[in-house]
Amino acid sequence: MGLLAQDFSNLVVRTMDGLRVAVAGLPNDMPVDVEGLVLDVMNVGELRALERLPQPVCVRIAYRLLPESRVHVSAAE
């Protein structure tokens, strides 16, 4: 069974406060995939620790979290 677009929450965030709200409740050790921008993070804890965002970003999180779930962060369009 493959995942579909409607299986994910897609949020555009412009500030660190917005990013922290987007990843609220996720474990600090959850992996993060970064595409299309330069962010030196590997997990949600490092993402939360950023001081600022280089630009608005799109954060994609699965509605149904599984042990292999990852947060996807990319440049917002």
Backbone bond lengths (Angstrom), bond angles and torsions (degrees), N, CA, C in turn:
res aa  C-N    CA-C-N  psi(-1)  N-CA   C-N-CA  omega(-1)  CA-C   N-CA-C  phi
1 M - - - 1.448 - - 1.524 108.64 -
2 G 1.321 118.59 118.93 1.457 122.68 -179.89 1.513 111.79 -87.40
3 L 1.313 114.91 161.32 1.463 120.20 178.23 1.515 109.52 -89.56
4 L 1.307 116.69 142.64 1.451 122.89 179.89 1.522 109.78 -110.54
5 A 1.325 116.53 165.59 1.465 121.28 -179.35 1.525 111.57 -56.62
6 Q 1.332 117.47 -36.23 1.463 119.48 -178.28 1.532 112.47 -74.60
7 D 1.332 118.43 -2.77 1.459 122.20 177.18 1.531 111.60 -84.36
8 F 1.344 117.04 -1.22 1.456 122.16 -175.01 1.521 111.53 -125.80
9 S 1.320 114.61 149.30 1.457 121.93 169.17 1.527 106.74 -92.27
10 N 1.327 117.74 126.23 1.465 122.38 177.56 1.520 108.03 -114.52
11 L 1.316 116.51 115.02 1.454 121.84 -177.47 1.525 110.15 -121.62
12 V 1.311 117.43 134.23 1.458 121.54 172.58 1.521 106.98 -97.06
13 V 1.331 115.74 122.78 1.464 120.40 -179.98 1.523 109.12 -120.86
14 R 1.322 115.00 144.97 1.460 121.25 -176.35 1.526 112.96 -116.31
15 T 1.336 116.45 -14.26 1.465 120.68 -176.96 1.527 109.71 -131.89
16 M 1.317 115.32 163.75 1.458 119.60 176.91 1.530 111.13 -65.93
17 D 1.320 116.98 -35.65 1.462 118.82 176.62 1.525 110.25 -61.08
18 G 1.326 116.96 -42.77 1.455 120.98 177.08 1.518 112.17 -62.52
19 L 1.327 116.15 -39.22 1.464 120.48 178.73 1.525 110.24 -65.81
20 R 1.314 116.60 -43.10 1.470 119.64 179.89 1.528 111.49 -63.65
21 V 1.323 117.34 -36.13 1.465 120.39 175.92 1.527 109.71 -66.84
22 A 1.337 117.25 -40.64 1.468 121.34 -177.99 1.525 111.98 -61.90
23 V 1.337 117.14 -36.17 1.468 120.01 -177.33 1.526 112.94 -102.80
24 A 1.336 116.90 10.83 1.469 120.54 178.54 1.524 109.80 -56.98
25 G 1.298 116.19 136.24 1.459 120.94 177.87 1.513 115.11 87.45
26 L 1.330 117.26 -9.82 1.463 119.63 178.32 1.526 109.20 -85.48
27 P 1.337 117.68 146.78 1.463 119.94 -179.98 1.537 111.48 -68.12
28 N 1.321 116.17 144.16 1.467 121.20 -179.51 1.522 112.85 -59.10
29 D 1.336 118.21 -30.52 1.462 120.20 -176.67 1.533 113.49 -89.61
30 M 1.334 117.99 6.10 1.466 120.78 177.92 1.536 109.15 -66.85
31 P 1.344 117.89 129.01 1.462 120.57 -177.78 1.533 112.50 -64.74
32 V 1.335 115.13 151.45 1.465 123.12 178.18 1.522 108.48 -124.66
33 D 1.319 116.67 131.16 1.471 122.81 172.60 1.520 107.52 -103.95
34 V 1.326 117.39 131.48 1.463 122.50 -179.34 1.524 108.48 -115.99
35 E 1.336 116.47 130.78 1.464 121.73 178.84 1.523 110.69 -132.47
36 G 1.317 117.03 134.93 1.458 121.44 171.21 1.514 116.38 78.39
37 L 1.327 118.20 8.42 1.462 120.90 175.37 1.522 108.69 -156.17
38 V 1.315 115.16 167.09 1.461 120.22 -177.03 1.522 109.29 -100.88
39 L 1.321 115.57 107.10 1.462 123.17 173.47 1.518 106.60 -137.30
40 D 1.303 117.29 126.09 1.458 121.60 -178.84 1.526 109.56 -93.65
41 V 1.325 115.93 71.09 1.458 121.93 179.21 1.517 109.92 -132.83
42 M 1.320 115.96 147.57 1.456 121.00 177.90 1.518 112.51 -121.15
43 N 1.350 116.98 -16.17 1.458 119.42 -179.12 1.531 110.14 -148.12
44 V 1.318 116.44 172.55 1.462 121.99 -175.92 1.526 111.26 -62.74
45 G 1.334 118.19 -37.32 1.459 120.91 178.36 1.518 111.87 -59.44
46 E 1.329 117.50 -42.53 1.466 121.39 177.52 1.521 110.81 -68.85
47 L 1.321 116.82 -34.12 1.466 121.13 177.24 1.529 110.08 -63.81
48 R 1.321 116.35 -45.17 1.471 120.82 178.08 1.529 112.28 -63.08
49 A 1.328 117.14 -30.44 1.466 121.74 -175.27 1.533 113.14 -80.09
50 L 1.337 117.97 -8.52 1.466 119.68 178.90 1.526 109.89 -59.27
51 E 1.316 115.96 146.17 1.464 120.11 178.26 1.520 111.95 -84.31
52 R 1.342 116.49 -31.38 1.461 119.76 179.11 1.521 109.15 -158.74
53 L 1.319 115.03 163.48 1.463 121.75 176.23 1.525 108.93 -96.80
54 P 1.326 118.45 141.73 1.460 120.15 179.09 1.528 112.49 -70.91
55 Q 1.321 116.58 -21.92 1.467 123.51 -178.18 1.522 107.04 -170.46
56 P 1.342 118.40 170.26 1.468 118.91 174.32 1.529 110.23 -59.35
57 V 1.308 115.90 141.80 1.461 120.69 -178.31 1.520 110.69 -127.62
58 C 1.320 115.00 155.80 1.458 122.87 173.71 1.530 106.89 -102.47
59 V 1.321 116.25 126.56 1.460 122.18 179.25 1.522 107.49 -111.01
60 R 1.333 116.04 124.31 1.466 121.56 -178.46 1.527 108.91 -115.73
61 I 1.331 115.48 121.58 1.457 121.63 -177.35 1.527 108.39 -130.88
62 A 1.316 116.24 133.61 1.466 120.62 177.97 1.520 109.93 -66.81
63 Y 1.327 116.63 139.11 1.462 120.66 176.37 1.527 110.66 -66.12
64 R 1.314 116.16 -39.22 1.468 121.19 179.72 1.518 107.94 -103.79
65 L 1.323 115.96 104.53 1.456 120.19 -177.55 1.520 111.19 -79.96
66 L 1.318 114.72 131.87 1.460 123.10 177.87 1.526 107.86 -119.99
67 P 1.318 118.83 165.66 1.468 120.10 179.68 1.536 113.40 -56.10
68 E 1.310 117.22 -29.86 1.471 120.27 -178.89 1.534 113.06 -94.18
69 S 1.321 118.30 6.80 1.477 122.09 -179.54 1.522 111.06 -62.70
70 R 1.335 114.77 148.09 1.451 122.72 178.48 1.522 108.80 -135.00
71 V 1.314 116.33 152.07 1.460 121.80 172.85 1.515 106.55 -92.93
72 H 1.327 117.65 134.22 1.458 122.37 178.35 1.525 108.92 -110.04
73 V 1.326 115.79 126.72 1.459 121.94 179.40 1.523 107.72 -121.12
74 S 1.342 115.70 129.64 1.465 120.20 179.18 1.517 109.27 -142.89
75 A 1.320 116.10 168.86 1.456 120.66 177.42 1.525 108.54 -65.80
76 A 1.319 117.02 135.55 1.454 121.13 178.25 1.527 109.17 -74.01
77 E 1.308 116.40 143.86 1.471 120.90 -179.43 1.509 110.81 -89.13
